[in-house]
Amino acid sequence: MGAEHSAYITVDRLGAPRAAGGICATVRDVARVGQLMIAGGEYGGRRVLPASWIEDIAVSGDPEAWAAGDFAAYLPGACYRSKWYVDDSSGPLLFALGIHGQYLFVDRERRLVIAKLSSQALPLDSEGIALTLLAVSTIRRTLSAP
């Protein structure tokens, strides 16, 4: 996918990747994951991710399951699919959220990627999440203005 540096991932006691978290990568390489999503899973004319997987994330989340979950208050009307959040309130936005303020936002329509790495004290900070989502919404709206 064109990464500049090797990433590190936390593994369990058997050496298997802990896919729920523990990935350490540079912000530029995290943003490259977003670019890969915008490019439909291709990089340099080579298929890296199945386009069908990306599309499945974008359209197959269950809004009812989301509404019944613990994080519905953060993003009313959103969905969750394959470790990605989907918010359609201002046009389709795919994003990954990690603890302590780590984010990757992918707006495929606007061809916009926003990667944010932080070191917030709390693993999940509702005020920080709200502020970040407001900033991303403002950026998206501003870039869409004529």
Residue frames relative to the residue before (quaternion, step in Angstrom):
aa qw qx qy qz dx dy dz
M 1.0000 0.0000 0.0000 0.0000 0.00 0.00 0.00
G 0.6030 -0.6055 0.3413 0.3915 3.56 1.26 0.16
A 0.2819 0.7800 -0.5157 0.2148 3.59 1.19 0.40
E 0.4162 -0.7103 0.5159 0.2370 3.55 -1.08 0.78
H 0.8034 0.1757 -0.0520 0.5666 3.57 1.11 -0.73
S 0.5434 -0.5707 0.4921 0.3701 3.53 -1.25 0.39
A 0.3007 -0.7168 0.5972 0.1978 3.55 -1.12 0.70
Y 0.3006 -0.7136 0.5982 0.2063 3.52 -1.31 0.30
I 0.0757 -0.7880 0.6095 0.0428 3.56 -1.09 0.69
T 0.4958 -0.6440 0.4997 0.2997 3.52 -1.04 0.84
V 0.1401 -0.7823 0.6021 0.0764 3.56 -1.01 0.80
D 0.5015 -0.6305 0.4911 0.3313 3.54 -1.24 0.40
R 0.7567 -0.4086 0.2574 0.4406 3.58 -1.28 0.01
L 0.6804 0.4585 -0.2857 0.4952 3.59 1.25 -0.35
G 0.5720 -0.6228 0.3604 0.3937 3.57 1.31 -0.03
A 0.4856 0.6484 -0.4441 0.3828 3.59 1.26 0.18
P 0.5488 -0.6240 0.4312 0.3515 3.61 -0.98 0.75
R 0.3345 -0.6987 0.5959 0.2118 3.53 -1.11 0.77
A 0.2056 -0.8567 0.4640 0.0922 3.55 0.20 1.33
A 0.6030 0.5782 -0.3663 0.4098 3.63 1.16 -0.29
G 0.8009 -0.1426 0.0943 0.5739 3.62 1.18 -0.11
G 0.6294 0.5756 -0.3855 0.3520 3.51 -1.31 -0.14
I 0.4485 0.6583 -0.4776 0.3706 3.58 1.14 0.58
C 0.1008 -0.7843 0.6111 0.0349 3.58 -0.85 1.00
A 0.1831 0.7644 -0.5917 0.1791 3.57 -0.62 1.19
T 0.5754 -0.5657 0.4450 0.3885 3.56 -1.23 0.32
V 0.6249 -0.5514 0.3915 0.3900 3.57 -1.18 0.49
R 0.6371 0.5255 -0.3368 0.4523 3.60 1.02 -0.71
D 0.6748 0.4707 -0.3031 0.4809 3.59 0.98 -0.75
V 0.5836 0.5361 -0.3725 0.4830 3.60 1.11 -0.57
A 0.6516 0.5074 -0.3140 0.4683 3.59 0.95 -0.86
R 0.6119 0.5523 -0.3523 0.4432 3.60 1.08 -0.63
V 0.5714 0.5502 -0.3836 0.4729 3.60 1.13 -0.52
G 0.6490 0.5117 -0.3105 0.4696 3.58 0.98 -0.84
Q 0.6390 0.5151 -0.3223 0.4717 3.59 0.98 -0.82
L 0.6185 0.5399 -0.3340 0.4630 3.56 1.07 -0.74
M 0.6364 0.5168 -0.3221 0.4735 3.59 1.04 -0.78
I 0.6507 0.5106 -0.3133 0.4666 3.60 0.97 -0.84
A 0.7041 0.4625 -0.2516 0.4765 3.58 1.02 -0.83
G 0.5354 -0.6606 0.3950 0.3478 3.58 1.22 0.29
G 0.6999 -0.4849 0.2619 0.4543 3.56 1.18 0.54
E 0.6236 0.5329 -0.3478 0.4541 3.59 1.25 0.16
Y 0.0182 -0.7636 0.6452 0.0147 3.53 -1.20 0.67
G 0.8516 0.0078 -0.0329 0.5230 3.56 -0.78 1.03
G 0.6915 -0.4839 0.2719 0.4624 3.57 1.05 0.76
R 0.6347 0.5119 -0.3135 0.4867 3.57 1.32 0.15
R 0.4156 -0.6896 0.5350 0.2557 3.58 -0.97 0.84
V 0.1154 -0.7989 0.5897 0.0275 3.59 -0.71 1.14
L 0.7749 0.1019 -0.0388 0.6226 3.57 1.08 -0.83
P 0.5083 -0.6238 0.4762 0.3546 3.60 -1.04 0.58
A 0.4842 -0.6614 0.4887 0.2988 3.60 -0.86 0.94
S 0.6169 0.5599 -0.3475 0.4304 3.59 1.06 -0.70
W 0.6159 0.5397 -0.3471 0.4572 3.62 1.09 -0.62
I 0.6514 0.5050 -0.3091 0.4745 3.57 0.97 -0.87
E 0.6689 0.4912 -0.2984 0.4715 3.57 0.92 -0.89
D 0.6111 0.5486 -0.3465 0.4534 3.59 1.03 -0.72
I 0.6228 0.5258 -0.3350 0.4726 3.59 1.00 -0.77
A 0.7014 0.5081 -0.2681 0.4219 3.56 0.86 -1.02
V 0.8375 0.2602 -0.0996 0.4701 3.61 0.92 -0.79
S 0.7207 0.5079 -0.2537 0.3977 3.61 1.11 -0.40
G 0.4071 0.7015 -0.4924 0.3158 3.61 1.18 0.24
D 0.3858 -0.7240 0.5317 0.2105 3.57 -1.21 0.55
P 0.3326 -0.7763 0.4989 0.1944 3.63 -0.31 1.22
E 0.6345 0.5293 -0.3405 0.4487 3.61 1.04 -0.65
A 0.6384 0.5015 -0.3272 0.4836 3.58 0.99 -0.77
W 0.6300 0.5288 -0.3295 0.4636 3.58 1.00 -0.81
A 0.6709 0.5202 -0.2986 0.4361 3.59 0.83 -1.00
A 0.6911 0.4662 -0.2706 0.4814 3.57 1.14 -0.61
G 0.6133 0.6035 -0.3312 0.3873 3.59 1.26 -0.23
D 0.7059 -0.4980 0.3421 0.3696 3.52 -1.40 0.19
F 0.7399 0.4290 -0.2314 0.4637 3.62 1.09 -0.55
A 0.3630 0.7665 -0.4715 0.2417 3.61 1.26 0.08
A 0.6213 0.5592 -0.3504 0.4225 3.61 1.03 -0.66
Y 0.6159 0.5504 -0.3502 0.4417 3.61 1.11 -0.57
L 0.8086 0.0479 0.0369 0.5852 3.56 0.96 -0.94
P 0.1609 -0.8028 0.5669 0.0907 3.60 0.13 1.19
G 0.8190 0.2499 -0.1934 0.4789 3.58 -0.95 0.89
A 0.5083 0.6510 -0.4270 0.3682 3.59 1.22 0.06
C 0.2761 -0.7111 0.6121 0.2084 3.54 -1.39 -0.13
Y 0.2071 -0.7440 0.6194 0.1410 3.53 -1.35 0.18
R 0.1289 0.7933 -0.5815 0.1263 3.56 -0.85 0.97
S 0.8707 -0.0359 0.0156 0.4902 3.58 -0.89 0.97
K 0.7111 -0.4698 0.2267 0.4714 3.57 0.96 1.01
W 0.6353 0.4773 -0.3309 0.5091 3.61 1.28 0.29
Y 0.3225 -0.6981 0.6072 0.2001 3.52 -1.19 0.72
V 0.1382 -0.7736 0.6147 0.0674 3.56 -1.14 0.70
D 0.0190 -0.7870 0.6154 -0.0381 3.56 -0.73 1.14
D 0.1364 -0.8214 0.5522 0.0427 3.57 -0.59 1.16
S 0.3727 0.7760 -0.4609 0.2158 3.61 1.23 0.10
S 0.7869 0.1706 -0.1050 0.5836 3.64 1.09 -0.59
G 0.7026 -0.3083 0.2180 0.6032 3.56 1.16 0.60
P 0.6601 -0.5590 0.3197 0.3866 3.58 -1.08 0.66
L 0.0334 0.7678 -0.6361 0.0682 3.53 -0.88 1.08
L 0.1522 -0.7561 0.6323 0.0732 3.55 -0.79 1.07
F 0.1524 0.8069 -0.5675 0.0602 3.56 -0.94 0.71
A 0.2949 -0.7054 0.6234 0.1636 3.46 -1.33 0.62
L 0.1228 -0.7898 0.6004 0.0260 3.54 -1.00 0.88
G 0.0853 -0.7910 0.6046 0.0391 3.53 -0.90 0.94
I 0.6463 -0.5210 0.3746 0.4130 3.54 -1.24 0.23
H 0.8214 0.2695 -0.2207 0.4516 3.54 -1.34 0.45
G 0.7236 -0.5045 0.2412 0.4046 3.58 1.11 0.72
Q 0.4332 0.6747 -0.4828 0.3522 3.60 1.05 0.67
Y 0.0537 0.8121 -0.5750 0.0833 3.60 -0.81 1.01
L 0.0145 -0.7272 0.6833 0.0631 3.48 -1.37 0.47
F 0.0860 -0.7967 0.5982 -0.0034 3.56 -0.62 1.23
V 0.0522 -0.7942 0.6054 -0.0087 3.57 -0.93 0.95
D 0.0491 -0.7653 0.6415 -0.0189 3.55 -0.61 1.23
R 0.2451 -0.8211 0.4987 0.1306 3.56 -0.05 1.30
E 0.6272 0.5499 -0.3465 0.4292 3.61 1.03 -0.69
R 0.7502 0.3675 -0.1968 0.5132 3.58 0.95 -0.89
R 0.3391 -0.7540 0.4787 0.2955 3.57 1.35 -0.18
L 0.4260 0.7011 -0.4277 0.3796 3.51 1.07 0.95
V 0.0493 -0.7647 0.6424 0.0096 3.55 -0.99 0.95
I 0.0289 -0.7651 0.6432 0.0060 3.55 -0.99 0.91
A 0.0544 -0.7734 0.6316 0.0026 3.56 -0.73 1.11
K 0.0056 -0.7955 0.6047 -0.0378 3.57 -0.89 0.95
L 0.0539 -0.7707 0.6348 0.0085 3.55 -0.75 1.09
S 0.0392 -0.8124 0.5803 -0.0410 3.57 -0.86 0.98
S 0.2432 -0.7290 0.6062 0.2048 3.52 -1.34 -0.09
Q 0.0552 0.8258 -0.5538 0.0913 3.55 0.75 1.10
A 0.5798 -0.6234 0.4070 0.3309 3.56 -1.06 0.77
L 0.7499 0.3561 -0.2030 0.5192 3.59 0.92 -0.90
P 0.5616 -0.5996 0.4361 0.3672 3.61 -1.01 0.68
L 0.7747 0.0248 0.0002 0.6319 3.59 0.96 -0.91
D 0.0535 -0.7996 0.5970 -0.0372 3.53 -0.57 1.22
S 0.3660 -0.7737 0.4674 0.2214 3.60 -0.25 1.25
E 0.6499 0.4993 -0.3281 0.4698 3.63 0.97 -0.72
G 0.6560 0.5059 -0.3070 0.4684 3.59 0.99 -0.79
I 0.6299 0.5187 -0.3292 0.4753 3.58 1.03 -0.78
A 0.6655 0.5048 -0.3041 0.4581 3.58 0.87 -0.96
L 0.6633 0.5039 -0.3052 0.4616 3.59 0.93 -0.87
T 0.6500 0.5090 -0.3129 0.4696 3.59 0.97 -0.84
L 0.6654 0.4942 -0.3084 0.4667 3.60 0.90 -0.88
L 0.6283 0.5211 -0.3318 0.4730 3.59 1.05 -0.70
A 0.6467 0.5145 -0.3174 0.4651 3.60 0.96 -0.83
V 0.6632 0.4928 -0.3081 0.4716 3.59 0.91 -0.88
S 0.6356 0.5261 -0.3224 0.4640 3.59 0.98 -0.82
T 0.6546 0.5091 -0.3022 0.4701 3.58 0.98 -0.86
I 0.6429 0.5113 -0.3166 0.4743 3.59 0.94 -0.83
R 0.6635 0.5019 -0.3070 0.4622 3.59 0.88 -0.92
R 0.6688 0.4988 -0.2960 0.4651 3.57 0.90 -0.93
T 0.6577 0.5180 -0.3041 0.4546 3.58 0.95 -0.91
L 0.6969 0.4663 -0.2784 0.4683 3.58 0.92 -0.86
S 0.6549 0.5019 -0.3108 0.4718 3.58 1.22 -0.34
A 0.5309 0.6463 -0.4045 0.3701 3.57 1.25 -0.39
P 0.5381 -0.6415 0.4362 0.3297 3.60 -1.06 0.73
